[in-house]
Amino acid sequence: MLELRDVSFSYGGAKVLFDVSLSVGAGEAVCLLGMNGAGKTTLLSLVSGLARPASGSILLDGAPLPPRPAGIVAAGVVQVPEGRRVFTQLSVRENLEMGAYLRLKKGGRAGRAAVTDDLARMLDLFPVLGERIGQPAGNLSGGEQQMLAMGRALMARPRLLLLDEPSLGLAPRVTAAIFRVVRDLPSMGCSVLLVEQNALGALAICNRGYIITSGQIRFSGTSADILSDELLREAFLGPVNGEDGVENGGEDEATSGATSGATSGATSGATSGAASGAAFGGAKDMRDDPRRGSATQEDN
């Protein structure tokens, strides 16, 4: 479906991506792991059309991506940006409807009916949004805003969803709910490219992973390959069976036995059993970002 071939990019005179090659197939969830500043968000910006590569090519279904972001969205590639970026003055309903803007723009009774049906599905997927449907998005908690941002993106009916740090600053139970949805998206016809610093959690719900450092892909393979490589685990994931996999304590089931659950889950193909273990919020984070400290974690 999506393929990056030898993609490079520079900010001014500083090169930040070096000949990056990456692919996401239909029905796949793929994670991109790395520390802050490694080039993860830049890569998503290139796929979304917010920037253009200096060299290399980005293909969708074997053809070049459309040149403009609106065309990329219309082609079925939608990004959920880091930091949620919901329209705070608009209601929850209006935010969700904004995700279907291109569909509504086409007009037609059938199109409007389909959008109404999809909105109902989003409220089934994220029940708390139904309870807040008429409230301004700015009144929602961080976790609720993240769910809203995901629901807004899904209202576009993407074939490929780009997720940039969806667990950033969220408490483990909220991360659990977010990751459950991400895990299930490929079975709903939506592939996923997930950028995360919650490495074990991401690997437990994804088929494959890439590790990027200093703008270069250092390793790619199945989640099981990455978790079973001792050097990679040591350098990028932290101790799989060590102490302190969670910042905020481990009192709920989503955080209990986190690391062992992630390992066994990825080895068996990131099944739902794995996801309900470590993936959901309790895994060791690859973090050097002070925003991930416990003081910024949100309870809901």
QUIGINOR-V971257 format. One record per residue. N is the residue number from 0. RES is the residue in three letters. OMEGA is omega in radians with two decimals (999 if undefined). Layout:
n=N res=RES omega=OMEGA
n=N res=RES omega=OMEGA
This chain:
n=0 res=MET omega=3.11
n=1 res=LEU omega=3.11
n=2 res=GLU omega=2.98
n=3 res=LEU omega=-3.12
n=4 res=ARG omega=3.03
n=5 res=ASP omega=-3.08
n=6 res=VAL omega=3.06
n=7 res=SER omega=-3.13
n=8 res=PHE omega=3.12
n=9 res=SER omega=2.93
n=10 res=TYR omega=-3.05
n=11 res=GLY omega=3.12
n=12 res=GLY omega=-3.07
n=13 res=ALA omega=3.12
n=14 res=LYS omega=-3.06
n=15 res=VAL omega=3.01
n=16 res=LEU omega=-3.04
n=17 res=PHE omega=3.01
n=18 res=ASP omega=-3.11
n=19 res=VAL omega=3.03
n=20 res=SER omega=-3.02
n=21 res=LEU omega=3.10
n=22 res=SER omega=3.02
n=23 res=VAL omega=-3.13
n=24 res=GLY omega=3.07
n=25 res=ALA omega=3.13
n=26 res=GLY omega=-3.12
n=27 res=GLU omega=2.88
n=28 res=ALA omega=-3.07
n=29 res=VAL omega=3.13
n=30 res=CYS omega=3.07
n=31 res=LEU omega=-3.01
n=32 res=LEU omega=3.08
n=33 res=GLY omega=3.12
n=34 res=MET omega=3.03
n=35 res=ASN omega=3.12
n=36 res=GLY omega=-3.11
n=37 res=ALA omega=3.14
n=38 res=GLY omega=-3.05
n=39 res=LYS omega=-3.12
n=40 res=THR omega=3.07
n=41 res=THR omega=3.13
n=42 res=LEU omega=3.10
n=43 res=LEU omega=3.12
n=44 res=SER omega=3.10
n=45 res=LEU omega=-3.14
n=46 res=VAL omega=-3.14
n=47 res=SER omega=3.14
n=48 res=GLY omega=3.12
n=49 res=LEU omega=3.05
n=50 res=ALA omega=-3.12
n=51 res=ARG omega=-3.14
n=52 res=PRO omega=3.07
n=53 res=ALA omega=3.10
n=54 res=SER omega=-3.08
n=55 res=GLY omega=-3.06
n=56 res=SER omega=3.07
n=57 res=ILE omega=-3.03
n=58 res=LEU omega=3.02
n=59 res=LEU omega=-3.08
n=60 res=ASP omega=3.07
n=61 res=GLY omega=-3.14
n=62 res=ALA omega=3.12
n=63 res=PRO omega=3.06
n=64 res=LEU omega=2.99
n=65 res=PRO omega=-3.01
n=66 res=PRO omega=-3.06
n=67 res=ARG omega=-3.13
n=68 res=PRO omega=-3.13
n=69 res=ALA omega=3.09
n=70 res=GLY omega=3.11
n=71 res=ILE omega=3.07
n=72 res=VAL omega=3.13
n=73 res=ALA omega=3.11
n=74 res=ALA omega=3.04
n=75 res=GLY omega=3.12
n=76 res=VAL omega=-3.04
n=77 res=VAL omega=-3.12
n=78 res=GLN omega=2.91
n=79 res=VAL omega=-2.99
n=80 res=PRO omega=3.01
n=81 res=GLU omega=3.11
n=82 res=GLY omega=3.01
n=83 res=ARG omega=3.09
n=84 res=ARG omega=3.02
n=85 res=VAL omega=3.09
n=86 res=PHE omega=-2.93
n=87 res=THR omega=-3.11
n=88 res=GLN omega=3.12
n=89 res=LEU omega=3.12
n=90 res=SER omega=3.07
n=91 res=VAL omega=3.13
n=92 res=ARG omega=-3.11
n=93 res=GLU omega=3.07
n=94 res=ASN omega=3.13
n=95 res=LEU omega=3.14
n=96 res=GLU omega=3.08
n=97 res=MET omega=3.10
n=98 res=GLY omega=3.14
n=99 res=ALA omega=-3.03
n=100 res=TYR omega=-3.10
n=101 res=LEU omega=3.11
n=102 res=ARG omega=3.14
n=103 res=LEU omega=-3.12
n=104 res=LYS omega=3.13
n=105 res=LYS omega=3.10
n=106 res=GLY omega=3.12
n=107 res=GLY omega=-3.11
n=108 res=ARG omega=-3.12
n=109 res=ALA omega=3.13
n=110 res=GLY omega=3.12
n=111 res=ARG omega=3.11
n=112 res=ALA omega=3.12
n=113 res=ALA omega=3.10
n=114 res=VAL omega=3.10
n=115 res=THR omega=3.11
n=116 res=ASP omega=-3.13
n=117 res=ASP omega=3.10
n=118 res=LEU omega=3.09
n=119 res=ALA omega=3.11
n=120 res=ARG omega=3.10
n=121 res=MET omega=3.13
n=122 res=LEU omega=3.01
n=123 res=ASP omega=-3.11
n=124 res=LEU omega=-3.14
n=125 res=PHE omega=-3.02
n=126 res=PRO omega=-3.11
n=127 res=VAL omega=3.13
n=128 res=LEU omega=3.07
n=129 res=GLY omega=3.11
n=130 res=GLU omega=-3.08
n=131 res=ARG omega=-2.88
n=132 res=ILE omega=-3.11
n=133 res=GLY omega=-3.08
n=134 res=GLN omega=3.02
n=135 res=PRO omega=-3.12
n=136 res=ALA omega=3.13
n=137 res=GLY omega=3.13
n=138 res=ASN omega=-3.09
n=139 res=LEU omega=3.01
n=140 res=SER omega=3.14
n=141 res=GLY omega=3.12
n=142 res=GLY omega=3.11
n=143 res=GLU omega=3.08
n=144 res=GLN omega=3.10
n=145 res=GLN omega=3.07
n=146 res=MET omega=3.11
n=147 res=LEU omega=3.12
n=148 res=ALA omega=3.10
n=149 res=MET omega=3.12
n=150 res=GLY omega=3.10
n=151 res=ARG omega=3.13
n=152 res=ALA omega=-3.12
n=153 res=LEU omega=3.08
n=154 res=MET omega=3.08
n=155 res=ALA omega=-3.09
n=156 res=ARG omega=-3.11
n=157 res=PRO omega=2.94
n=158 res=ARG omega=3.12
n=159 res=LEU omega=3.12
n=160 res=LEU omega=3.08
n=161 res=LEU omega=-3.09
n=162 res=LEU omega=-3.10
n=163 res=ASP omega=3.07
n=164 res=GLU omega=-3.10
n=165 res=PRO omega=-3.12
n=166 res=SER omega=-3.03
n=167 res=LEU omega=3.05
n=168 res=GLY omega=-3.07
n=169 res=LEU omega=3.08
n=170 res=ALA omega=-3.07
n=171 res=PRO omega=-3.09
n=172 res=ARG omega=3.11
n=173 res=VAL omega=3.06
n=174 res=THR omega=3.12
n=175 res=ALA omega=-3.12
n=176 res=ALA omega=3.14
n=177 res=ILE omega=-3.08
n=178 res=PHE omega=3.08
n=179 res=ARG omega=3.12
n=180 res=VAL omega=3.14
n=181 res=VAL omega=-3.14
n=182 res=ARG omega=-3.02
n=183 res=ASP omega=-3.05
n=184 res=LEU omega=3.14
n=185 res=PRO omega=3.12
n=186 res=SER omega=3.10
n=187 res=MET omega=3.09
n=188 res=GLY omega=-3.11
n=189 res=CYS omega=3.06
n=190 res=SER omega=-3.03
n=191 res=VAL omega=2.87
n=192 res=LEU omega=-2.99
n=193 res=LEU omega=2.99
n=194 res=VAL omega=-3.06
n=195 res=GLU omega=2.92
n=196 res=GLN omega=3.01
n=197 res=ASN omega=-2.89
n=198 res=ALA omega=-3.10
n=199 res=LEU omega=3.09
n=200 res=GLY omega=-3.14
n=201 res=ALA omega=-3.12
n=202 res=LEU omega=-3.11
n=203 res=ALA omega=-3.14
n=204 res=ILE omega=-3.11
n=205 res=CYS omega=3.10
n=206 res=ASN omega=-3.06
n=207 res=ARG omega=3.12
n=208 res=GLY omega=3.02
n=209 res=TYR omega=3.05
n=210 res=ILE omega=-3.11
n=211 res=ILE omega=3.03
n=212 res=THR omega=3.10
n=213 res=SER omega=3.05
n=214 res=GLY omega=-3.13
n=215 res=GLN omega=3.05
n=216 res=ILE omega=-3.10
n=217 res=ARG omega=-3.10
n=218 res=PHE omega=2.99
n=219 res=SER omega=-3.14
n=220 res=GLY omega=3.08
n=221 res=THR omega=3.10
n=222 res=SER omega=3.12
n=223 res=ALA omega=3.11
n=224 res=ASP omega=-3.10
n=225 res=ILE omega=-3.10
n=226 res=LEU omega=-3.09
n=227 res=SER omega=3.13
n=228 res=ASP omega=-3.03
n=229 res=GLU omega=-3.11
n=230 res=LEU omega=3.11
n=231 res=LEU omega=-3.14
n=232 res=ARG omega=-3.12
n=233 res=GLU omega=-3.03
n=234 res=ALA omega=-2.95
n=235 res=PHE omega=-3.00
n=236 res=LEU omega=-3.03
n=237 res=GLY omega=-3.10
n=238 res=PRO omega=-3.14
n=239 res=VAL omega=3.11
n=240 res=ASN omega=-3.11
n=241 res=GLY omega=3.12
n=242 res=GLU omega=2.87
n=243 res=ASP omega=3.03
n=244 res=GLY omega=-3.05
n=245 res=VAL omega=3.14
n=246 res=GLU omega=-2.91
n=247 res=ASN omega=-3.11
n=248 res=GLY omega=-3.08
n=249 res=GLY omega=-2.97
n=250 res=GLU omega=-3.10
n=251 res=ASP omega=-3.00
n=252 res=GLU omega=-3.14
n=253 res=ALA omega=-3.11
n=254 res=THR omega=-3.09
n=255 res=SER omega=3.12
n=256 res=GLY omega=-2.97
n=257 res=ALA omega=-2.98
n=258 res=THR omega=3.13
n=259 res=SER omega=3.10
n=260 res=GLY omega=3.14
n=261 res=ALA omega=-3.11
n=262 res=THR omega=-3.12
n=263 res=SER omega=-3.12
n=264 res=GLY omega=-3.12
n=265 res=ALA omega=3.14
n=266 res=THR omega=-3.13
n=267 res=SER omega=3.05
n=268 res=GLY omega=3.10
n=269 res=ALA omega=3.12
n=270 res=THR omega=-3.10
n=271 res=SER omega=3.10
n=272 res=GLY omega=3.11
n=273 res=ALA omega=-3.07
n=274 res=ALA omega=-3.13
n=275 res=SER omega=3.06
n=276 res=GLY omega=-2.98
n=277 res=ALA omega=-2.96
n=278 res=ALA omega=-2.91
n=279 res=PHE omega=2.85
n=280 res=GLY omega=-3.00
n=281 res=GLY omega=-3.01
n=282 res=ALA omega=3.08
n=283 res=LYS omega=3.14
n=284 res=ASP omega=2.96
n=285 res=MET omega=-2.96
n=286 res=ARG omega=2.86
n=287 res=ASP omega=-3.05
n=288 res=ASP omega=-3.11
n=289 res=PRO omega=3.12
n=290 res=ARG omega=-3.13
n=291 res=ARG omega=3.12
n=292 res=GLY omega=-3.07
n=293 res=SER omega=3.14
n=294 res=ALA omega=-3.11
n=295 res=THR omega=3.14
n=296 res=GLN omega=-3.07
n=297 res=GLU omega=-3.05
n=298 res=ASP omega=-3.11
n=299 res=ASN omega=999
